[in-house]
Amino acid sequence: MTLIYRALVELEKNNQSAALCTVVKSEGSTPRHVGSKMLVYPDSRFIGTVGGGELENRVIKAAVDAIGTGKAQTLFYTMSDPSRGDPGVCGGQVEVFVEPILPPPMLVVIGAGHVGKAVVHLAKWLGFRVAVSDDRAEFCTPEATPGADEYYPVGMEKLAESLKITNRTYLVVTSRGSNVDANGLPSLLESEAAYIGVIGSKRRWATTVKALKEKGLRDDRIAKVHSPIGLELQAETPEEIAVSILAEVLMVRDKGTGKKMSE
């Protein structure tokens, strides 16, 4: 058990994922008692045990799925008759609670101008891990853009080579022009990012779309982008625009509607 607790500390320190599986109910003859634990990693490696054999094999598969979906679940098994699909013949019943242990979602601000700085500040306050990327190295430092967890002074087109983008990564592009977006977006559109938003007017985005199509990008890839970015708040200042942007990010993340609560 001590190994599992140490591993949980390492997960938090390194922003890694796993699933904690705990026997929460045991009746009759079962392989392990209540409280037995197993920590499962995304590649199916594990520490500890909830019983071994086919029972444990099924729990591991469910744990890997839980890491992918981010949803906890309780598994119920009867250990009586393998011919009916039971994972054992002990004769008892067991329940295992599978809890995904996930790092905070990552929000990446691409473009460390006035709006980018405001987004970094607000995203950190909202509990995101925050990264900043800008091809202008002098903008991409803790001194120039304080508050981020990581800094990537590279061009947008090279960001995916430096930073692992997953389905828990939210990309906020606050760059300085359509030409920067057209050159940098293709590699990002091939990623698993949960959200890609690009700042600018409808006209700017139309110009970017034209350039992307000329590069051969398919419509379904381009459709992943939210642009103009944010919810309509009539925002003007960098701080107000940051609120608009993060409101849309939260709406997408939590499957909200963006409607007024009074409606």
Buried (B, 14 or more C-beta within 10 A) or exposed (E): EEEBEEBBEEBEEEEBBBBBBBBBEBEEBBBBEEEBBBBBBEEEEBBBBBBEBBBBEBBBEBBBBBBEEEEEBEBEBBBBEEEEEBBBEBBBBBBBBBBBBBBBBBBBBBBBBBBBBBBBBBBBEBEBBBBBBBBEEEBBBEEBBEBBBBBBBBBBBBBBEEBEBBEBBBBBBBBBEBEBBBBBBBBBBEBEBBBBBBBBEEEBBEBBBEBBEEEEBEEEBBEBBBBBBBBEEEBEEBBBBBBBBBBBBBBBBEEEEEEEEEE
